[in-house]
């Protein structure tokens, strides 16, 4: 991501609902983030939703979500999102278990 222009990088916080737990969502998110050179994290929530923060270009983030949604058994019924401040120290994309 260092080679991209700084002004194009954004960070978004997402909450996904639907058939998003127990269907490989987090695995697909991790793989898609690596493919798009994005940073951030993803985790299952206690209420059956999946929460995710991701940082990169808006186009790369949308491609990532498209890759996740294209997965067998994954059905994103709801999607909430907010743009949030960048995390200057972050590296990589991680699955959280907390």
N, C-alpha and C positions, 0 to 999 in steps of 0.2 A: 504494500500500500504506500510505501514511501515515495514511489515514483509518480504517483498521481498528484494532481494539484490539490493543495490543502483546502481550498475553498469548496471543493466538490464533496468532501467527506462529511457525512452526517452520522448521527447515532439515533436509533429508535428503540423504544420499549414497546413490546407487543404482549398481548394476552390473546391466546387462541382457544376457542371452545369448539366442541363437536367430538368426533372420534379422533382424539389426539393423544390419548395415553394408551400404552400397551400395543401400539401399532407401528413402532419404529420412528416416531416423529423426531425424537432427540437424536437418534443415530443419523437420520437423513439431514437434520439441521447441521450437525457437525460436519458431515461429508460435503454438503452444499456450501457451507461457509468456507471450507478449505478450497473448494473448486473456484470460488469467487474471491478468494483472498480477503475474507472479512474477519473481523474480530468480534468477540462478545461471549455470550453464554446462553444456555437454555436449561430449563428445569421444569419438572412436573410440580403442579400445585396440589394442595390438599383437596381442592374442590373439583378436580377432574380436568382443569384447564392446564395449558402449558404457557409458561411465561418465558420471554426471550428478550435479550438486548443484543443489538447487532450494530456494527459500525463499519461504514464503507460508503461507496457511492449509492445514490438512490436506485439507479438501474441495477446494480449488483445485488442490492438487498431484495428488490422485486424478483430478480431471477432466482435468488435463493429460495424465496417463499414459493415460487412456482415449482421448483424442484421438489420441495417438501410436499406440496399439495398433490403432485403427480404420483406420489407413492401409493402403492397398493395398500388398502385398508385405511389410509389417512383421509379423513373428511373434515375439512375446516368449515364449520358452520358459522362461527363468529370470529371477528378479528377487530380488536381494539388496538390503537397505536398512538404513541405520542413521540414527538421529537424531543430529545433530551440533550444535555451538554455532552461533548466528546469526553472520552476517557483517554487522556494523553499517555498514560502508563500501560495501557492494556496491550497484551500480545497474545495472539492465538484465539481460538474459539473453544470453549469448555462446556462440558455437561456438569451442571451443579446438582448436588444431591441433598441440599439443606432445606 
